[in-house]
Amino acid sequence: MIRVIIERNIAETMEGNYEDAALGILQASVRAPGFISGESLVDIENSRHRFVVCKWRSELDWNNWNNSQERKLLMGVLSLMLEKEEKITLLDSPE
């Protein structure tokens, strides 16, 4: 099992639109093979600084979702609301 941390910085005045778009991506990811769970977190000091933390069965499952046409289409909309490109970090537990 891996964890994926997605860090995003929302452009000024786009928070409301971002919420709807981000929820759509999370709902779509739930249907992806290998998805286990996910949550959205807000930086206490900066409400436009967001994190999504997801658990996936494997790196392959994440890569399949991350490179899927569905995610690319959804991110095409969401990326217009970001100040810069999202940062993705993959984490694994030591064995």
Residue pairs with C-beta under 8 A, 6 or more apart in sequence:
1 36
1 55
1 56
1 57
1 58
1 93
2 55
2 56
2 58
2 59
2 62
2 90
2 91
2 92
3 53
3 54
3 55
3 56
3 90
3 91
3 92
4 52
4 53
4 54
4 55
4 56
4 62
4 88
4 89
4 90
4 91
5 51
5 52
5 53
5 88
5 89
5 91
6 51
6 52
6 53
6 54
6 86
6 87
6 88
6 89
7 49
7 50
7 51
7 86
7 87
7 88
7 89
8 18
8 22
8 49
8 50
8 51
8 52
8 82
8 86
8 87
9 48
9 49
9 50
9 82
9 83
9 84
10 18
10 48
10 49
10 50
10 81
10 82
10 83
11 48
11 81
11 82
11 83
12 48
14 81
14 82
15 47
15 48
17 81
18 50
18 78
18 81
18 82
21 74
21 77
21 78
21 81
22 40
22 50
22 52
22 78
24 74
25 71
25 74
25 75
25 78
26 38
26 40
26 52
28 70
28 71
28 74
29 35
29 38
29 54
29 65
29 71
30 38
32 61
32 64
32 65
32 68
33 57
33 61
33 64
34 56
34 57
34 58
34 60
34 61
34 62
34 64
34 65
35 54
35 55
35 56
35 57
35 61
35 65
36 54
36 55
36 56
36 57
37 54
37 55
38 52
38 53
38 54
38 55
39 52
39 53
39 54
40 50
40 51
40 52
41 50
41 51
41 52
41 53
42 49
42 50
42 51
43 49
43 50
43 51
48 83
54 62
56 62
56 65
59 90
59 92
62 90
65 71
66 88
75 86
79 85
79 86
